[in-house]
Amino acid sequence: MSRQRERIERALREKGYTATRIHWEPVSAGAEKCGPDGGWFIAVDPLAPVKGVAGGEDCVVGLNVDDVLADIARLPSLLAELHGAAR
């Protein structure tokens, strides 16, 4: 397991979440008029589910670990924002 993946899993555990999937793809140029492709894709299993969030969805994404950790710090409000659920 990579050190970056361990950092992500530790940050999730500290917030009370478990990653059901952590996937990384090399960052590359996207299609014309699109941003870059790749990075981190993380599906989170909330221990206290947020209304409207289905399991197995990538709710934390980022091109680098710092972006991912910033999103994790925003949980659970991030889940509510992504899915339009009431907080």
GUKOL-468968 format. One record per residue: x, y, z of N, C-alpha, C in turn; residue number from 0; residue in three letters. Coordinates in steps of 0.1 Angstrom, whole numbers. Layout:
BEGIN
<atom><n_px>X</n_px><n_py>Y</n_py><n_pz>Z</n_pz><ca_px>X</ca_px><ca_py>Y</ca_py><ca_pz>Z</ca_pz><c_px>X</c_px><c_py>Y</c_py><c_pz>Z</c_pz><nr>NUM</nr><rest>ALA</rest></atom>
...
//
This chain:
BEGIN
<atom><n_px>8</n_px><n_py>-12</n_py><n_pz>0</n_pz><ca_px>0</ca_px><ca_py>0</ca_py><ca_pz>0</ca_pz><c_px>9</c_px><c_py>12</c_py><c_pz>0</c_pz><nr>0</nr><rest>MET</rest></atom>
<atom><n_px>5</n_px><n_py>22</n_py><n_pz>-8</n_pz><ca_px>13</ca_px><ca_py>34</ca_py><ca_pz>-9</ca_pz><c_px>11</c_px><c_py>43</c_py><c_pz>4</c_pz><nr>1</nr><rest>SER</rest></atom>
<atom><n_px>21</n_px><n_py>52</n_py><n_pz>6</n_pz><ca_px>20</ca_px><ca_py>61</ca_py><ca_pz>17</ca_pz><c_px>8</c_px><c_py>71</c_py><c_pz>15</c_pz><nr>2</nr><rest>ARG</rest></atom>
<atom><n_px>6</n_px><n_py>75</n_py><n_pz>3</n_pz><ca_px>-5</ca_px><ca_py>84</ca_py><ca_pz>0</ca_pz><c_px>-19</c_px><c_py>77</c_py><c_pz>3</c_pz><nr>3</nr><rest>GLN</rest></atom>
<atom><n_px>-20</n_px><n_py>65</n_py><n_pz>-1</n_pz><ca_px>-32</ca_px><ca_py>58</ca_py><ca_pz>2</ca_pz><c_px>-34</c_px><c_py>56</c_py><c_pz>17</c_pz><nr>4</nr><rest>ARG</rest></atom>
<atom><n_px>-24</n_px><n_py>54</n_py><n_pz>24</n_pz><ca_px>-25</ca_px><ca_py>53</ca_py><ca_pz>39</ca_pz><c_px>-29</c_px><c_py>66</c_py><c_pz>45</c_pz><nr>5</nr><rest>GLU</rest></atom>
<atom><n_px>-24</n_px><n_py>77</n_py><n_pz>40</n_pz><ca_px>-28</ca_px><ca_py>91</ca_py><ca_pz>44</ca_pz><c_px>-43</c_px><c_py>93</c_py><c_pz>42</c_pz><nr>6</nr><rest>ARG</rest></atom>
<atom><n_px>-48</n_px><n_py>89</n_py><n_pz>31</n_pz><ca_px>-62</ca_px><ca_py>90</ca_py><ca_pz>27</ca_pz><c_px>-70</c_px><c_py>82</c_py><c_pz>37</c_pz><nr>7</nr><rest>ILE</rest></atom>
<atom><n_px>-67</n_px><n_py>69</n_py><n_pz>38</n_pz><ca_px>-74</ca_px><ca_py>60</ca_py><ca_pz>47</ca_pz><c_px>-74</c_px><c_py>65</c_py><c_pz>62</c_pz><nr>8</nr><rest>GLU</rest></atom>
<atom><n_px>-63</n_px><n_py>70</n_py><n_pz>66</n_pz><ca_px>-62</ca_px><ca_py>75</ca_py><ca_pz>80</ca_pz><c_px>-71</c_px><c_py>88</c_py><c_pz>82</c_pz><nr>9</nr><rest>ARG</rest></atom>
<atom><n_px>-71</n_px><n_py>97</n_py><n_pz>72</n_pz><ca_px>-79</ca_px><ca_py>109</ca_py><ca_pz>73</ca_pz><c_px>-94</c_px><c_py>105</c_py><c_pz>73</c_pz><nr>10</nr><rest>ALA</rest></atom>
<atom><n_px>-98</n_px><n_py>95</n_py><n_pz>65</n_pz><ca_px>-112</ca_px><ca_py>90</ca_py><ca_pz>65</ca_pz><c_px>-116</c_px><c_py>84</c_py><c_pz>79</c_pz><nr>11</nr><rest>LEU</rest></atom>
<atom><n_px>-107</n_px><n_py>75</n_py><n_pz>84</n_pz><ca_px>-110</ca_px><ca_py>69</ca_py><ca_pz>97</ca_pz><c_px>-111</c_px><c_py>80</c_py><c_pz>108</c_pz><nr>12</nr><rest>ARG</rest></atom>
<atom><n_px>-103</n_px><n_py>90</n_py><n_pz>108</n_pz><ca_px>-104</ca_px><ca_py>101</ca_py><ca_pz>118</ca_pz><c_px>-117</c_px><c_py>108</c_py><c_pz>117</c_pz><nr>13</nr><rest>GLU</rest></atom>
<atom><n_px>-124</n_px><n_py>108</n_py><n_pz>106</n_pz><ca_px>-137</ca_px><ca_py>114</ca_py><ca_pz>104</ca_pz><c_px>-148</c_px><c_py>104</c_py><c_pz>106</c_pz><nr>14</nr><rest>LYS</rest></atom>
<atom><n_px>-145</n_px><n_py>91</n_py><n_pz>108</n_pz><ca_px>-155</ca_px><ca_py>81</ca_py><ca_pz>110</ca_pz><c_px>-160</c_px><c_py>75</c_py><c_pz>97</c_pz><nr>15</nr><rest>GLY</rest></atom>
<atom><n_px>-153</n_px><n_py>75</n_py><n_pz>87</n_pz><ca_px>-157</ca_px><ca_py>70</ca_py><ca_pz>74</ca_pz><c_px>-147</c_px><c_py>58</c_py><c_pz>70</c_pz><nr>16</nr><rest>TYR</rest></atom>
<atom><n_px>-152</n_px><n_py>50</n_py><n_pz>61</n_pz><ca_px>-145</ca_px><ca_py>39</ca_py><ca_pz>55</ca_pz><c_px>-145</c_px><c_py>40</c_py><c_pz>40</c_pz><nr>17</nr><rest>THR</rest></atom>
<atom><n_px>-133</n_px><n_py>38</n_py><n_pz>34</n_pz><ca_px>-133</ca_px><ca_py>39</ca_py><ca_pz>19</ca_pz><c_px>-137</c_px><c_py>25</c_py><c_pz>14</c_pz><nr>18</nr><rest>ALA</rest></atom>
<atom><n_px>-147</n_px><n_py>24</n_py><n_pz>5</n_pz><ca_px>-151</ca_px><ca_py>12</ca_py><ca_pz>-1</ca_pz><c_px>-142</c_px><c_py>10</c_py><c_pz>-14</c_pz><nr>19</nr><rest>THR</rest></atom>
<atom><n_px>-137</n_px><n_py>21</n_py><n_pz>-19</n_pz><ca_px>-128</ca_px><ca_py>20</ca_py><ca_pz>-31</ca_pz><c_px>-119</c_px><c_py>32</c_py><c_pz>-31</c_pz><nr>20</nr><rest>ARG</rest></atom>
<atom><n_px>-106</n_px><n_py>29</n_py><n_pz>-33</n_pz><ca_px>-96</ca_px><ca_py>40</ca_py><ca_pz>-36</ca_pz><c_px>-89</c_px><c_py>36</c_py><c_pz>-48</c_pz><nr>21</nr><rest>ILE</rest></atom>
<atom><n_px>-90</n_px><n_py>45</n_py><n_pz>-58</n_pz><ca_px>-84</ca_px><ca_py>42</ca_py><ca_pz>-71</ca_pz><c_px>-76</c_px><c_py>54</c_py><c_pz>-76</c_pz><nr>22</nr><rest>HIS</rest></atom>
<atom><n_px>-65</n_px><n_py>52</n_py><n_pz>-81</n_pz><ca_px>-56</ca_px><ca_py>63</ca_py><ca_pz>-86</ca_pz><c_px>-53</c_px><c_py>60</c_py><c_pz>-101</c_pz><nr>23</nr><rest>TRP</rest></atom>
<atom><n_px>-54</n_px><n_py>70</n_py><n_pz>-109</n_pz><ca_px>-49</ca_px><ca_py>69</ca_py><ca_pz>-123</ca_pz><c_px>-39</c_px><c_py>80</c_py><c_pz>-126</c_pz><nr>24</nr><rest>GLU</rest></atom>
<atom><n_px>-29</n_px><n_py>77</n_py><n_pz>-134</n_pz><ca_px>-20</ca_px><ca_py>88</ca_py><ca_pz>-137</ca_pz><c_px>-27</c_px><c_py>100</c_py><c_pz>-143</c_pz><nr>25</nr><rest>PRO</rest></atom>
<atom><n_px>-23</n_px><n_py>112</n_py><n_pz>-139</n_pz><ca_px>-29</ca_px><ca_py>124</ca_py><ca_pz>-144</ca_pz><c_px>-24</c_px><c_py>127</c_py><c_pz>-159</c_pz><nr>26</nr><rest>VAL</rest></atom>
<atom><n_px>-33</n_px><n_py>130</n_py><n_pz>-167</n_pz><ca_px>-29</ca_px><ca_py>132</ca_py><ca_pz>-181</ca_pz><c_px>-38</c_px><c_py>143</c_py><c_pz>-187</c_pz><nr>27</nr><rest>SER</rest></atom>
<atom><n_px>-34</n_px><n_py>148</n_py><n_pz>-199</n_pz><ca_px>-42</ca_px><ca_py>158</ca_py><ca_pz>-206</ca_pz><c_px>-56</c_px><c_py>152</c_py><c_pz>-209</c_pz><nr>28</nr><rest>ALA</rest></atom>
<atom><n_px>-66</n_px><n_py>160</n_py><n_pz>-207</n_pz><ca_px>-80</ca_px><ca_py>155</ca_py><ca_pz>-210</ca_pz><c_px>-83</c_px><c_py>159</c_py><c_pz>-225</c_pz><nr>29</nr><rest>GLY</rest></atom>
<atom><n_px>-95</n_px><n_py>156</n_py><n_pz>-229</n_pz><ca_px>-99</ca_px><ca_py>159</ca_py><ca_pz>-242</ca_pz><c_px>-99</c_px><c_py>174</c_py><c_pz>-245</c_pz><nr>30</nr><rest>ALA</rest></atom>
<atom><n_px>-101</n_px><n_py>178</n_py><n_pz>-257</n_pz><ca_px>-101</ca_px><ca_py>192</ca_py><ca_pz>-260</ca_pz><c_px>-112</c_px><c_py>200</c_py><c_pz>-252</c_pz><nr>31</nr><rest>GLU</rest></atom>
<atom><n_px>-108</n_px><n_py>211</n_py><n_pz>-247</n_pz><ca_px>-117</ca_px><ca_py>219</ca_py><ca_pz>-239</ca_pz><c_px>-121</c_px><c_py>213</c_py><c_pz>-226</c_pz><nr>32</nr><rest>LYS</rest></atom>
<atom><n_px>-113</n_px><n_py>203</n_py><n_pz>-221</n_pz><ca_px>-116</ca_px><ca_py>196</ca_py><ca_pz>-209</ca_pz><c_px>-104</c_px><c_py>198</c_py><c_pz>-200</c_pz><nr>33</nr><rest>CYS</rest></atom>
<atom><n_px>-106</n_px><n_py>196</n_py><n_pz>-187</n_pz><ca_px>-95</ca_px><ca_py>197</ca_py><ca_pz>-178</ca_pz><c_px>-87</c_px><c_py>183</c_py><c_pz>-178</c_pz><nr>34</nr><rest>GLY</rest></atom>
<atom><n_px>-77</n_px><n_py>182</n_py><n_pz>-169</n_pz><ca_px>-69</ca_px><ca_py>170</ca_py><ca_pz>-169</ca_pz><c_px>-78</c_px><c_py>157</c_py><c_pz>-165</c_pz><nr>35</nr><rest>PRO</rest></atom>
<atom><n_px>-73</n_px><n_py>146</n_py><n_pz>-169</n_pz><ca_px>-79</ca_px><ca_py>133</ca_py><ca_pz>-165</ca_pz><c_px>-71</c_px><c_py>127</c_py><c_pz>-155</c_pz><nr>36</nr><rest>ASP</rest></atom>
<atom><n_px>-76</n_px><n_py>117</n_py><n_pz>-147</n_pz><ca_px>-69</ca_px><ca_py>109</ca_py><ca_pz>-138</ca_pz><c_px>-70</c_px><c_py>115</c_py><c_pz>-124</c_pz><nr>37</nr><rest>GLY</rest></atom>
<atom><n_px>-61</n_px><n_py>110</n_py><n_pz>-115</n_pz><ca_px>-61</ca_px><ca_py>115</ca_py><ca_pz>-101</ca_pz><c_px>-67</c_px><c_py>104</c_py><c_pz>-92</c_pz><nr>38</nr><rest>GLY</rest></atom>
<atom><n_px>-71</n_px><n_py>109</n_py><n_pz>-81</n_pz><ca_px>-77</ca_px><ca_py>100</ca_py><ca_pz>-71</ca_pz><c_px>-92</c_px><c_py>100</c_py><c_pz>-72</c_pz><nr>39</nr><rest>TRP</rest></atom>
<atom><n_px>-98</n_px><n_py>87</n_py><n_pz>-70</n_pz><ca_px>-112</ca_px><ca_py>85</ca_py><ca_pz>-70</ca_pz><c_px>-116</c_px><c_py>77</c_py><c_pz>-58</c_pz><nr>40</nr><rest>PHE</rest></atom>
<atom><n_px>-124</n_px><n_py>82</n_py><n_pz>-49</n_pz><ca_px>-126</ca_px><ca_py>75</ca_py><ca_pz>-36</ca_pz><c_px>-141</c_px><c_py>74</c_py><c_pz>-34</c_pz><nr>41</nr><rest>ILE</rest></atom>
<atom><n_px>-146</n_px><n_py>62</n_py><n_pz>-32</n_pz><ca_px>-160</ca_px><ca_py>59</ca_py><ca_pz>-27</ca_pz><c_px>-159</c_px><c_py>58</c_py><c_pz>-12</c_pz><nr>42</nr><rest>ALA</rest></atom>
<atom><n_px>-168</n_px><n_py>65</n_py><n_pz>-6</n_pz><ca_px>-169</ca_px><ca_py>65</ca_py><ca_pz>9</ca_pz><c_px>-181</c_px><c_py>58</c_py><c_pz>14</c_pz><nr>43</nr><rest>VAL</rest></atom>
<atom><n_px>-180</n_px><n_py>50</n_py><n_pz>25</n_pz><ca_px>-191</ca_px><ca_py>44</ca_py><ca_pz>31</ca_pz><c_px>-194</c_px><c_py>52</c_py><c_pz>44</c_pz><nr>44</nr><rest>ASP</rest></atom>
<atom><n_px>-204</n_px><n_py>61</n_py><n_pz>44</n_pz><ca_px>-206</ca_px><ca_py>69</ca_py><ca_pz>56</ca_pz><c_px>-212</c_px><c_py>60</c_py><c_pz>67</c_pz><nr>45</nr><rest>PRO</rest></atom>
<atom><n_px>-206</n_px><n_py>61</n_py><n_pz>79</n_pz><ca_px>-212</ca_px><ca_py>54</ca_py><ca_pz>90</ca_pz><c_px>-225</c_px><c_py>60</c_py><c_pz>95</c_pz><nr>46</nr><rest>LEU</rest></atom>
<atom><n_px>-227</n_px><n_py>73</n_py><n_pz>92</n_pz><ca_px>-239</ca_px><ca_py>80</ca_py><ca_pz>95</ca_pz><c_px>-244</c_px><c_py>85</c_py><c_pz>81</c_pz><nr>47</nr><rest>ALA</rest></atom>
<atom><n_px>-252</n_px><n_py>77</n_py><n_pz>74</n_pz><ca_px>-255</ca_px><ca_py>80</ca_py><ca_pz>60</ca_pz><c_px>-262</c_px><c_py>94</c_py><c_pz>59</c_pz><nr>48</nr><rest>PRO</rest></atom>
<atom><n_px>-259</n_px><n_py>100</n_py><n_pz>48</n_pz><ca_px>-266</ca_px><ca_py>113</ca_py><ca_pz>44</ca_pz><c_px>-277</c_px><c_py>109</c_py><c_pz>35</c_pz><nr>49</nr><rest>VAL</rest></atom>
<atom><n_px>-288</n_px><n_py>116</n_py><n_pz>37</n_pz><ca_px>-300</ca_px><ca_py>113</ca_py><ca_pz>28</ca_pz><c_px>-296</c_px><c_py>116</c_py><c_pz>13</c_pz><nr>50</nr><rest>LYS</rest></atom>
<atom><n_px>-299</n_px><n_py>107</n_py><n_pz>5</n_pz><ca_px>-297</ca_px><ca_py>108</ca_py><ca_pz>-10</ca_pz><c_px>-284</c_px><c_py>103</c_py><c_pz>-15</c_pz><nr>51</nr><rest>GLY</rest></atom>
<atom><n_px>-275</n_px><n_py>98</n_py><n_pz>-6</n_pz><ca_px>-262</ca_px><ca_py>93</ca_py><ca_pz>-10</ca_pz><c_px>-263</c_px><c_py>78</c_py><c_pz>-12</c_pz><nr>52</nr><rest>VAL</rest></atom>
<atom><n_px>-260</n_px><n_py>73</n_py><n_pz>-23</n_pz><ca_px>-260</ca_px><ca_py>59</ca_py><ca_pz>-26</ca_pz><c_px>-245</c_px><c_py>53</c_py><c_pz>-24</c_pz><nr>53</nr><rest>ALA</rest></atom>
<atom><n_px>-244</n_px><n_py>41</n_py><n_pz>-19</n_pz><ca_px>-231</ca_px><ca_py>35</ca_py><ca_pz>-17</ca_pz><c_px>-224</c_px><c_py>33</c_py><c_pz>-30</c_pz><nr>54</nr><rest>GLY</rest></atom>
<atom><n_px>-211</n_px><n_py>33</n_py><n_pz>-30</n_pz><ca_px>-203</ca_px><ca_py>30</ca_py><ca_pz>-42</ca_pz><c_px>-200</c_px><c_py>41</c_py><c_pz>-51</c_pz><nr>55</nr><rest>GLY</rest></atom>
<atom><n_px>-205</n_px><n_py>53</n_py><n_pz>-48</n_pz><ca_px>-202</ca_px><ca_py>65</ca_py><ca_pz>-56</ca_pz><c_px>-189</c_px><c_py>71</c_py><c_pz>-53</c_pz><nr>56</nr><rest>GLU</rest></atom>
<atom><n_px>-182</n_px><n_py>76</n_py><n_pz>-63</n_pz><ca_px>-170</ca_px><ca_py>84</ca_py><ca_pz>-60</ca_pz><c_px>-174</c_px><c_py>97</c_py><c_pz>-55</c_pz><nr>57</nr><rest>ASP</rest></atom>
<atom><n_px>-172</n_px><n_py>100</n_py><n_pz>-43</n_pz><ca_px>-176</ca_px><ca_py>113</ca_py><ca_pz>-38</ca_pz><c_px>-164</c_px><c_py>122</c_py><c_pz>-34</c_pz><nr>58</nr><rest>CYS</rest></atom>
<atom><n_px>-153</n_px><n_py>116</n_py><n_pz>-33</n_pz><ca_px>-140</ca_px><ca_py>124</ca_py><ca_pz>-31</ca_pz><c_px>-131</c_px><c_py>121</c_py><c_pz>-43</c_pz><nr>59</nr><rest>VAL</rest></atom>
<atom><n_px>-128</n_px><n_py>132</n_py><n_pz>-50</n_pz><ca_px>-119</ca_px><ca_py>131</ca_py><ca_pz>-61</ca_pz><c_px>-109</c_px><c_py>142</c_py><c_pz>-61</c_pz><nr>60</nr><rest>VAL</rest></atom>
<atom><n_px>-98</n_px><n_py>140</n_py><n_pz>-66</n_pz><ca_px>-87</ca_px><ca_py>151</ca_py><ca_pz>-67</ca_pz><c_px>-76</c_px><c_py>147</c_py><c_pz>-75</c_pz><nr>61</nr><rest>GLY</rest></atom>
<atom><n_px>-69</n_px><n_py>157</n_py><n_pz>-81</n_pz><ca_px>-57</ca_px><ca_py>154</ca_py><ca_pz>-89</ca_pz><c_px>-45</c_px><c_py>150</c_py><c_pz>-80</c_pz><nr>62</nr><rest>LEU</rest></atom>
<atom><n_px>-45</n_px><n_py>155</n_py><n_pz>-68</n_pz><ca_px>-34</ca_px><ca_py>151</ca_py><ca_pz>-59</ca_pz><c_px>-39</c_px><c_py>149</c_py><c_pz>-45</c_pz><nr>63</nr><rest>ASN</rest></atom>
<atom><n_px>-31</n_px><n_py>144</n_py><n_pz>-36</n_pz><ca_px>-35</ca_px><ca_py>140</ca_py><ca_pz>-23</ca_pz><c_px>-39</c_px><c_py>152</c_py><c_pz>-15</c_pz><nr>64</nr><rest>VAL</rest></atom>
<atom><n_px>-33</n_px><n_py>163</n_py><n_pz>-16</n_pz><ca_px>-37</ca_px><ca_py>175</ca_py><ca_pz>-9</ca_pz><c_px>-52</c_px><c_py>179</c_py><c_pz>-12</c_pz><nr>65</nr><rest>ASP</rest></atom>
<atom><n_px>-56</n_px><n_py>178</n_py><n_pz>-25</n_pz><ca_px>-70</ca_px><ca_py>181</ca_py><ca_pz>-28</ca_pz><c_px>-79</c_px><c_py>171</c_py><c_pz>-22</c_pz><nr>66</nr><rest>ASP</rest></atom>
<atom><n_px>-75</n_px><n_py>158</n_py><n_pz>-22</n_pz><ca_px>-84</ca_px><ca_py>148</ca_py><ca_pz>-16</ca_pz><c_px>-85</c_px><c_py>150</c_py><c_pz>-1</c_pz><nr>67</nr><rest>VAL</rest></atom>
<atom><n_px>-74</n_px><n_py>153</n_py><n_pz>6</n_pz><ca_px>-75</ca_px><ca_py>155</ca_py><ca_pz>21</ca_pz><c_px>-83</c_px><c_py>168</c_py><c_pz>24</c_pz><nr>68</nr><rest>LEU</rest></atom>
<atom><n_px>-83</n_px><n_py>178</n_py><n_pz>15</n_pz><ca_px>-91</ca_px><ca_py>190</ca_py><ca_pz>18</ca_pz><c_px>-106</c_px><c_py>186</c_py><c_pz>16</c_pz><nr>69</nr><rest>ALA</rest></atom>
<atom><n_px>-109</n_px><n_py>177</n_py><n_pz>7</n_pz><ca_px>-123</ca_px><ca_py>173</ca_py><ca_pz>5</ca_pz><c_px>-127</c_px><c_py>164</c_py><c_pz>17</c_pz><nr>70</nr><rest>ASP</rest></atom>
<atom><n_px>-119</n_px><n_py>156</n_py><n_pz>22</n_pz><ca_px>-122</ca_px><ca_py>147</ca_py><ca_pz>33</ca_pz><c_px>-125</c_px><c_py>156</c_py><c_pz>46</c_pz><nr>71</nr><rest>ILE</rest></atom>
<atom><n_px>-117</n_px><n_py>167</n_py><n_pz>47</n_pz><ca_px>-119</ca_px><ca_py>176</ca_py><ca_pz>58</ca_pz><c_px>-133</c_px><c_py>182</c_py><c_pz>58</c_pz><nr>72</nr><rest>ALA</rest></atom>
<atom><n_px>-139</n_px><n_py>183</n_py><n_pz>46</n_pz><ca_px>-152</ca_px><ca_py>188</ca_py><ca_pz>45</ca_pz><c_px>-164</c_px><c_py>178</c_py><c_pz>47</c_pz><nr>73</nr><rest>ARG</rest></atom>
<atom><n_px>-161</n_px><n_py>166</n_py><n_pz>49</n_pz><ca_px>-171</ca_px><ca_py>156</ca_py><ca_pz>51</ca_pz><c_px>-178</c_px><c_py>159</c_py><c_pz>65</c_pz><nr>74</nr><rest>LEU</rest></atom>
<atom><n_px>-191</n_px><n_py>157</n_py><n_pz>67</n_pz><ca_px>-201</ca_px><ca_py>152</ca_py><ca_pz>58</ca_pz><c_px>-208</c_px><c_py>162</c_py><c_pz>49</c_pz><nr>75</nr><rest>PRO</rest></atom>
<atom><n_px>-205</n_px><n_py>175</n_py><n_pz>51</n_pz><ca_px>-211</ca_px><ca_py>186</ca_py><ca_pz>43</ca_pz><c_px>-209</c_px><c_py>184</c_py><c_pz>29</c_pz><nr>76</nr><rest>SER</rest></atom>
<atom><n_px>-197</n_px><n_py>179</n_py><n_pz>25</n_pz><ca_px>-194</ca_px><ca_py>176</ca_py><ca_pz>11</ca_pz><c_px>-204</c_px><c_py>167</c_py><c_pz>5</c_pz><nr>77</nr><rest>LEU</rest></atom>
<atom><n_px>-207</n_px><n_py>156</n_py><n_pz>12</n_pz><ca_px>-217</ca_px><ca_py>146</ca_py><ca_pz>7</ca_pz><c_px>-230</c_px><c_py>153</c_py><c_pz>4</c_pz><nr>78</nr><rest>LEU</rest></atom>
<atom><n_px>-234</n_px><n_py>161</n_py><n_pz>14</n_pz><ca_px>-247</ca_px><ca_py>168</ca_py><ca_pz>12</ca_pz><c_px>-247</c_px><c_py>177</c_py><c_pz>0</c_pz><nr>79</nr><rest>ALA</rest></atom>
<atom><n_px>-236</n_px><n_py>184</n_py><n_pz>-2</n_pz><ca_px>-235</ca_px><ca_py>193</ca_py><ca_pz>-13</ca_pz><c_px>-235</c_px><c_py>186</c_py><c_pz>-26</c_pz><nr>80</nr><rest>GLU</rest></atom>
<atom><n_px>-228</n_px><n_py>175</n_py><n_pz>-27</n_pz><ca_px>-227</ca_px><ca_py>167</ca_py><ca_pz>-39</ca_pz><c_px>-241</c_px><c_py>161</c_py><c_pz>-43</c_pz><nr>81</nr><rest>LEU</rest></atom>
<atom><n_px>-249</n_px><n_py>158</n_py><n_pz>-34</n_pz><ca_px>-261</ca_px><ca_py>150</ca_py><ca_pz>-36</ca_pz><c_px>-273</c_px><c_py>159</c_py><c_pz>-34</c_pz><nr>82</nr><rest>HIS</rest></atom>
<atom><n_px>-272</n_px><n_py>171</n_py><n_pz>-31</n_pz><ca_px>-283</ca_px><ca_py>180</ca_py><ca_pz>-29</ca_pz><c_px>-292</c_px><c_py>176</c_py><c_pz>-17</c_pz><nr>83</nr><rest>GLY</rest></atom>
<atom><n_px>-286</n_px><n_py>169</n_py><n_pz>-7</n_pz><ca_px>-294</ca_px><ca_py>165</ca_py><ca_pz>4</ca_pz><c_px>-294</c_px><c_py>176</c_py><c_pz>15</c_pz><nr>84</nr><rest>ALA</rest></atom>
<atom><n_px>-304</n_px><n_py>175</n_py><n_pz>23</n_pz><ca_px>-305</ca_px><ca_py>185</ca_py><ca_pz>34</ca_pz><c_px>-294</c_px><c_py>181</c_py><c_pz>45</c_pz><nr>85</nr><rest>ALA</rest></atom>
<atom><n_px>-288</n_px><n_py>190</n_py><n_pz>51</n_pz><ca_px>-278</ca_px><ca_py>187</ca_py><ca_pz>61</ca_pz><c_px>-284</c_px><c_py>184</c_py><c_pz>74</c_pz><nr>86</nr><rest>ARG</rest></atom>
//
